[in-house]
């Protein structure tokens, strides 16, 4: 009888393990594996509504398209540390002021996005580099790095604009996954040419963000599925959810490298509490702006003039250090 109970328990454990591993591989394929298909994410409805509202402003959109089409973007490439070909668009300013911004896009995005932000910086005299993150756009890679391996790619892009474009004053500005990318990069040994970092709507860590999505989309607790999916990701993509932490990286940031954290108060995709945690843990010069009533990455669109003013104010202060 005891032998039979033991056999039943063993079979149940085996079935549980098989189900969990299968579920973990499913979540890897949905969230980590490279795919051009859009996926459902919790907290994206307000972003869709904002985009729809923007699309109704036909004149503004047409002006933006017209401006973008007139710009002479140069397609450039570098090699990542692990041998991937990474692609970016570089826009040299016709009336440069000696500053460059590297824009980091969000999850499932590409370097053709952020046209409003691109025009804003260009009109201020900046040269602009817009990389495709690994696993996105024209860049190589069969997985999405959520900012972790991308932090090293971003460091390579910084070296590129210094060595190939002779840039001497560089700012990093990221949105959503791109925000976490620049935050993760802040903990690396960035050259002195990098003068400041702007992170709009970034998450504290991949583990925290995955747990947030799992809870609200599938109503499941983080343990054990997040941990098993993290193990699958480490095997298949070479990083774990726990190590991919912007929170740990900002604590390593050079104290003289200014950081500006921006987040919408009504952000459901990446809760604003994450911005507060990042601000508390970061070392050195820092600013935090939680924008009242604003959703995920919608600060620039919803509070455009104030957003521009605060960003320029931050950059001006950073350049005086």
N, C-alpha and C positions, 0 to 999 in steps of 0.2 A: 504493500500500500504506500509506504514511505517512498519507495523507489518510483512508483507511478506518479506520485505528487511531484517528486523532484524532476521527473521527465517532462511533466506538463509545464512546470515553472520554467524549465530550460527552453522549451519550445516557445512559450509566451515571451520570454526575454529575447529570443532570436527573432521572433516576428516583430517585436517592438523596435529592435535595432535596425532591421531591414526597412521598416516603415520610416523611421527617423532619418536614416541615410538617404532613402529615396526622396523624402521631403526636403532634406538639405540640398540634394542635387537639383531638385526642382527650383528651389529658391535661388540657388547659384545661377541656374540658366535664365531665370527671370530677371534677377537684379545685377549680376556680376558679368555674366557672359556677354560678349559683344553682340548687339542686335540693333537693327534700325527700327524695330517695332516699338511703338510707344507702349508704356505700361501704366497701369493704374497706380497712383500714389495718393495716400491720404493727404488732404489739405491743398489740393490743386484747383478746387472749384473757383476760389476767389481769384486765382491767377488767370484762369480761363475767362472769367467774366471781365477782368480788367483788359485782357487782350482783345476780347470781343468789342468792348467799349472803345478801345483804341482804333480798331478796324473801322468803326463807324466814322471816325474822324478822317474822312477820305483825303482831305487836302493835306493834312499833316503827314499822313502815310505816303502820299504821292510825292510830297516835297522830300521826304526822307529817302524814298527809293531813288528819286532823281539825283539827289546829292550823292548817294552811295555809288550809283552807276558812273558818275563823273570822276570818281577818285581813282587814282592810279595805284591800285594795290599790287604789291610785288609778292609772288608766291615763293616762299623760302623753305628750306629743309635743313634739319640737323639729324644726327644719330644719337639715340639715347644710350645710356651706359650699358643697357642690355641688348643693344643692336637693332632697335626699332627705328624706322624712318618716321620722323615727326615733322608735321607740316604746319605752316603758319602763314598769315598774311601780314605784310609789313607796309605801313603807309607813311611815307616821308612827307613832312609838312612843307608847304611852299614858303611859309614864313616861320621857321622854327625858332623856339625860344631856349633851346638847349636842354629840354626835358623830354623824357620818353615814358609812356605808360604801357605796361604789359597787361592785357585784359584776359582774364580766365573765365571761360563760360561754365555753365552748369551741366548737370546730368543729362545725357542724351542730346547735348547741344553741339555746336560747331562754331568755327571762326567767322561764319557769316552772321552770327547773332550779335546782339548788343549794338545795333546801328545807331540808336539815340546817344548812347554813351560814347561811341566812337566819334560821332559828329561833335559832341560837346568838347571832348579833349582836343580834337583837331582844330576847332575854332579858337581854342585857347593857345594854340601854337605847339602842341605836343606831336612828336612822332609816336606812332602806335604800332605795337606788335600784338597780333591776335592768334595765338596758337590753337590748333586742334589738340585736345587732350588725347592721350593714348586710348585706343579703343573707340575713338570718335572721328567723324569727318574723314579727312584724307590721311590722318596719322595711322601708323601701324598699331598692332596689338589686338589680341583676341579676347581681352577682358577689360572691364572698367575698374580703374584703380582707386576711385573715390578720394583722390588727392594724395594717397600715400606714396606710390611710386611716381606719381605726377609731380611731387615736390622736387624730386631729383631732375625730372625733365624740365621743370621751370627754372631750376638752377642752371641747366645747360642753355636755356633760352637767354637768361641774363648774360651768361658768358658770350653768347653769340652776338647780342646787340652791342656789347662792350667791344669785342674784338673785330666784328665785321662792319658795324655801323658807327663805331666811335662814340657811343653814347656814354655820358658821364653822370647824368642824374636820372635815375630810374625809379618809378613807382609801380607797385604791383597792386592791381585792383581786381578782385574776384567776386563772383556772384554764386551763391548756393554751393554746389560742389566746388566751384572755382574759388569761393571764399575760403572753404576749408583747405583747398590746395595752397593758397597763399599763406594761410595760418600755419600749415604744416611746414611750408618752406621757411617760415620765419625762424624755426628752430635750427636751421642748418647754417653753415658758415657762409653767409651771403657777403659778397664784396661790398666795399664802401660806396660803390656807385649806387647801390640801392638805398634810397633816402627815406622810404616809408611804405607802409602796407595798408590797404583799405580792403576790409572784408565785409561784404554785404550778404547777410543771411546764411552764415556758415554753421555747421554742426560741430559738436564737441568731439565726437569720435564716430567711426563707422558703426561700432557696436551699439552706441546710444541711438543713432539714427535708425538702424535696422530694427532695434527693439521697439522704437516708437512706431515704425510702420507696421510691424508685426501685430502690435497691440490693437491699432485702430482699423487696420484692413482685415485682419483675420481673427481678431479677438483671442489671440493666443499669448501665453506668457513667454518671456524671452528664453527661459531655460526649459528644455535643453536644446531647442531647435537652433537658436542663434549660435550657441557654442559649437554644435555639430556643423552648421553651415560655415562657420568661421574656419573650422578644421578642413573642410572641403575646399574652401577658398585658399587656404594656405598651401594645400597640395596642388591645386590646379592653377593658381595665380601667383603664389609666392608671398602672400601677406595675410596676416590675421586681422580680424576686426578690432581686437583690443589694441594691437600695436599701432594701428592707423588712427592715431589720436592727435587732433589739433590741440586738445587741452594740455597734453604733455609737451607738445612742441612749443607752445607760446611761453611756457615756463623756462624754456632754454633760450628764448629770443635775446639778442643783444640788447642791453638796457638802453642804448642810445639810438635804437631803431624804432621810430614812432609807429604806432598801430592805431588805426581808426576802425572800430567795430560798429557796423550799422545793422539794424534788424527791425522788422515790422512787428509791432505789438500784437497784431492779429494773425501772425504767421502760424498756420497749423501744420505745414509740411515740416518745418524745423522750428520747434517752439522757442520763443524769445528768451526763455530761461537759459537756454544754451549760450546765448550771447552774454548774459550776465555772468555765467560761470567762466566763460573765456576771459572776460574783462577782469574778473577777480583774480584769476590765476596768472595772467600775463605779467611779465616783468617790464620795468622801465616805462618809457613814455607811452601813454595810451589815452584814447578817448572812446566814449560809448554814446551812441545815439539810438535809443529805442523810439521808433516813429509811431505815434499814437494812431490807431485805427487802420494801420496798413498791413497788407498780407505779404506773402513770400516774394521777395525781390521786387516789390512794387513801389519802393520808396522813390526811385528816380522818376517814375511816371506820375505817381500821385502827389509828390511834393517836389516837383522838378526844380523850382527856383531855390528853395531852401536847401535841397540836396546839393545842387551845384555850389551854392555859397559855402556850405559847410565843408565840402571836399576841397575847394580852393583855399579856404581858411586853414585847413589841416596841412595842405601841401606847402603853403607859404610859411607856416610855423616850422614845418619839418626842414625846409631849406635854410632856415636861419640857425639851425643847430650846428 
